[in-house]
Amino acid sequence: MLELPTMARIKLDRLDSRGMELHDSLAAVTRRASDLSRALTTAPESEHASIGKEISRLQGRMTDLQEQHRNIANLVAAMKHWIAAAHGNYEMAKTPKASQQRGEPIGQAVARVRDQIKALAAERVRVLQCGLPAADLKKQASAFVVAQRERGKPKLAFGHDRTFQAQFDTQVDGAWTATLDIGAALAWFDPDCLEKRLHEAIDRLPQPALAMSSDDRGAKLLELEAELLARERDEEALIELSEEQGAPVHRKLDADPRAVLGIALVGTKKPKPERIKAA
């Protein structure tokens, strides 16, 4: 299990304690509402209206407490699950200052940052699903032909008292049943022709909406990950400010634990990615 820095552990414990406090408050309000419901059966009729009004108020309070408790309990459980599976040495990260635009309410500021996170997450999915450029596919096809040509070499059987034989018995890798690999034999027989036909087939493929080389895709994903974490840290700074102002905003269940706990891998340099706009 990951060993958290002291301040991160304190924050996790504080969130856990807040969840228990909400549970206790919910239980107390539930008991009070139950007591009043029983009292209503024996109370004078003149008190029914005020008792009913108080029961309605308590029921509204119960709904609010249930939502708060469910949110923080699920969040803490998700963070503990992440901690149990995480590896590496973490330290406290530099905490960004909560940033609000002029005259912007705190809730609106959080919503603005969450929209940025949503757009970045959508862009990350788009990059993950991008295709390969045709040139890269052709390079892979050419490498495939070279490898297959070596695999497709026939086994020669001959001798003074034997009939000459060339056995093409290369099997398809990973097949459930023994299957001859025709491509390997074709690559040995005429690699140039096979390569040309594969390139022609690639040219006939539909063009993907987004095509990136493997190197470019990897670099873009790293850039997006850094930007996503930076915006998650901005969101957490705003949420902490909302708590200080007495109007707390619920954290998302899928909030990045590194942002909520304010931690970063030891030795990680602060990334300076370019701003990325989702398509």
N, C-alpha and C positions, 0 to 999 in steps of 0.2 A: 504494500500500500504506500502511496505517495506520502512523504513527510512534509507537511505544510509549514511555511514560515509562521512564526508565533502570531503575528498580526492577522494573518489569513485564518489561522485556527480560531482566533478570538472572534473574528467576524462570522465564521461558520457557526460557532457556538452561540453567538448572539442571535443569528437567524433561527437556529434550532430552539433556543429559549423562547423567542417570540412566537414560534409555532405552538409551544406548550402553553404559553400564556393565553393565546387565542383559544386553545382547546378548553382551558379552565374557564375562561370567560363565557364561552359558548355553553358549557355545562351549567354554569351559574344562571345564565339567562333562561336556559331551557327549564331548569328547576323552578325559577320564579314564575314563568309563564304557566307551568303545570299547576303550581300552587294556586295561582289566581283562577285558573279554569275550574279547579275543584271548589274554591271559595265561592265562585259564581253561583253554584247550585244552592248554597245556603244563605247567601247575602241578601239583604233587603232589596226589594225591587228598585228602590231609589238609587242604589249604588251600582246597578247593572251597567248603566251607560259608561260610567267612569272606569269600571273594571274592564269592560269590553274594549274601551279605548286604550287602556294600558296593555292589555293582551295583544292588541294589534300592533302597538309600538314595539313590544318585545319580540313579536314574530318578525317584524321588519329588521330588528337588530340581530336576530338569530340568522336571518338570511345573509346579512352583511358579514357577520362573523364566520359563518360557514364558508363563504367565498374566500375570505382572507385566509382562513386556516387551511383550506384546500390548496390555495395557491402557494403558500409558503412551505407547507408540508411536502408537496410535490417537488418544489424547487430544491429543497434540502435533500430529498431522496435522490434526485437527479445528480446533484453535485457530489454526494457521497459515492454514488455509483461511478462517476467519472474519476474520483480520487482513487477508488479501489483498483481501477484499470490503468491509471496513468503511470508513466515512467519518467525518470529524469529528475534533476535537481532544480527546484524553483526558488525564486527570491521575490521580494516585494517589488512590483513595478512602479514606475513613476506615474502618479495619479493625475489625470488631466483635470483641468478646471472646468466646472460645469459651464457650458456655453449657451446662453439664451440670446436671441435676437431682441432688438429694442422693443419693449412693450409686449414681449411674447410670454404668455402664461406658461408655467412649468409643464403642465400636461401637454400643451401644444408643442413645446420644445421636445419632449420625449417622443411624441407622435412623429415629429419631423425627422428625428434621428432614426426612428424605427422604419420610416419609409426609405431612408437611405440604406439601411441594413437589408430591407426586403429587395431593393433594386440590386444591390451587390450580390445577394444570394441568388437572385434570378440570373445574373450575369455569370456567376460561378457555375450554375447548372448548364447554361448555354455553352460555356467553354468545355465543361466535362463531356458534353454530348457532341462536340464538334467533330468533323470528319478530317481525314488526312488529305493534303493536296495531292493532285494526280501525280505530280513529279515524285513525291515521296512514295506513293503506292507503286510506281514503276520501279523505283530503286529496290523496294522490298520484293517485287516480282522477279527482278533480275537476280537478286540474292537467292531467292527460292529456287530458281532454275539451276544456279551453280551448285547449291546443296543437293538438289535432286539428281543432278547429273552424276555426282559421286555415288549417291545411294543406288542409282539405277544400273550401275555396271553389272552385266550378266556374269554368272558363274560359269566358267568354261570347264567342260569335261572332255578329255581326249586321251588317247593312248594308242600304242601299236595295235592293240586288239580291241579297241573301243571305237564306237562311232562318235564323231565330234558333236558336242552339244553345247548350246548356249542357253542357260536357264535364267529367265527373268522372273525371279521369285521374291522380289522386295515387297514387304507387306506394308499396308497403311498403318502408320503409328496411331495407337490409341483406339483402333477399331475393336468392336465387341467380338467380332469373329474374324478369322483369317481372311484378309482381302488383299488381292494383288494391287500394288500401287502403280497404276498405268502411267501416271504423271512422271514417275521416276524413270520408267523405261523410255518415255518420249523425250525426256530431258537428256538422256544418254545418247539417244539415236540422232536427235536434231535439236540441240539446245537453242540455236539462233531462231529457228522457226517457232519453237514453243514460247520463247521470250517475246517475239514479235506479236504472236497471237494474244498473249496475256496483256501486252500493252494496248492492243486494239480493244480488248474487252474492257480495260480500265477507262479508255477514252469514251466508251459508250455508257458508262455509269452516270446516273444523275448527279449533278453537282450539289454538294451539301451547302446549306445556308451559311455555314461558317466552316472554313478549313484552316487548320493550323498544323505546323510541324510539331513533332513530339516535344522538341526543345522549347519552342515558342509556347506551346500549351502548358508545359510544366512551369515556365517562368511566369506566365499570366496567372496561373492558379496560385502560385506563391504570392504574387502581388495582390490578388484578390483576398487571400487569407489574411494578409497583413492589414489590409484596409478594413476588412470585416471586423477584425479584433479591435482595431482602433475605434471604430464606430460603436462597438459593444462597450468599450471603456467609456466613451462619451455618454452613452445611455446610462451606465451605472452611476456616473458622476451626477447626472441630472436626477436620478432616482434618489440618491443620497441627499441631494439638496431638497427634494420634495419632502423627504422625511423630516428634515430640519425645519421646514416651513409648516409642518403639521398637516400636510395634504399628501400623504404617501401614495405613490403610483406603484401598482403591482408589477413585479418583475415577470418577464416571460418565462415559461417553463423551460424553453430551449435556450435560455440565456447562457452565454459562454462562461463556464465556471472560472476561467482565468480572469475574465473581466469582473465578475461579481466579487471574487476574492482578491483581486488586485495583484495577481502574481504573473511572473514571466520566467521562462527558462533561464538559468544562470548563464551569463555570458552572452545572452541574446542582445544584439544591437537594436536600437530603436529603428524600425523600418521607416523609410521615407518614400512610400509608393506614390505614384501619380494618381490623381483623382480619376476614378473610372466611372463612366456613365453606362448604365444598363441600356441595351438596345431596346 
